[in-house]
Amino acid sequence: DTRLSGTEYAQLFRGTAYNARVAFTDIGIGSQGAQGMYSVPLPLNTAYFPWFYANGARVQSDSWGSMSSGTYSSSSQDIDQFVWDNPDFLPIFAAGNEGESNGVSSITTQG
């Protein structure tokens, strides 16, 4: 019999990211909860990203807002430092949540 087993057949079509894993993290409402702000562990390069990296993440989607628009903050510095130290890691941030209503100023710090 030349038929493939279910496993053999599946391996023919497993795609390019067949070993990929997806993880979700709820950063939750922190001490600024009354304002609806999220609390992200700081500094990002030592208290946030290392856990994901140690668990195999190499691409991370972080889409939280920021009250500062377009400034190079300490969090921006933390992100740059972690990526510099771990060039195979790619954190992705939303460019902003306000769209055209705020123009260029809708692009928040990490974006």
N, C-alpha and C positions, 0 to 999 in steps of 0.2 A: 504494500500500500504506500503510495507516494504522497498521500495527503499530509498537510502540516497539522501539528497539534495546535490547539487554541493559543498557547503561549508563543509558539513559533510564528504563527500567523500574525499575532498582535505585534511582535517585534518588527515585522516588515513595515508597519505603519506607526511606529512609536513617536515620530516627530523629532525635532531638534532639541527640545527641552524636556525630554521624557523623565529626567531625574529632578526636574524643578520642584520646589516646594513653595507653598504659600503660607505666610504667617500673618496674623492680624494682632494688633496691639491697640488697646483702648487706653489712651493717655489720661482720660477722665477729666473731670472738672476739679481744679485745684483750689488753692486758697483764694483765688480771685473768682470763685464760682458765682458770686452774686452778679458779676459782670459778664458771666457766660464765657470766661476765658479758660483755656485748657492749661494744664500744668505739665510741662515737659521737664524731665529730669535734666538739670544743668550741673556742670558744663556738658554739652552734647558730646564732646570728644572723649570724655572719660566716664560719664554717668549714663549715657544713652546709647550711642552707636556701638560700643564694644560688646554689649550683650548680643546684639543681632549678628555682628560679625563673628563672634565666637561660636554662634549656632549656625553658621554657614551662609548667612545672607550676604549677597554681594551687590544687590540692587534693592533699594528701599524707597518706597513712596511715602513722603511726609507732606501732608497737605493741611497744615494748620495755619491759621491766620496770624497776623502780626499787626500791632498798632503803629509800627514804624514803617514808613514807606521809602524804600530805596537807600536806606542808610547801611553802612557796613558796621554791624553790631558785634558784640562779643559772641553771640551765637553764630554769626557769619564766620567769625574767626575760628570758632570751635569746629565748624563744618569743614572749612578749608584745611585746618590742621589734621583732622581725622583722615580726610581724603589724601592729603600729602603723605601721611604715614601709612596709608593703606590704599595704594593706587588702583587696586582691583575692586574697590567699593564705590558705588555710585548712588548717592542720595538724590532723590528727585523731589522738588518742591513746586507747588502750584505758583504760577506767576501772580495770582491775585484772585479775589473773589468778587470784586465790584464791577469788573468789565468796563465797558465804555462810559459808565456813569461818572467815573473818577479819572478817566484818561490814564496818563502815564503814572499818576500817583496811586493807581490801583495795584501796581506791582509792589508787593510787600518785600521786606528785607531779605528773607531767604530765597524768594523767587528771583 
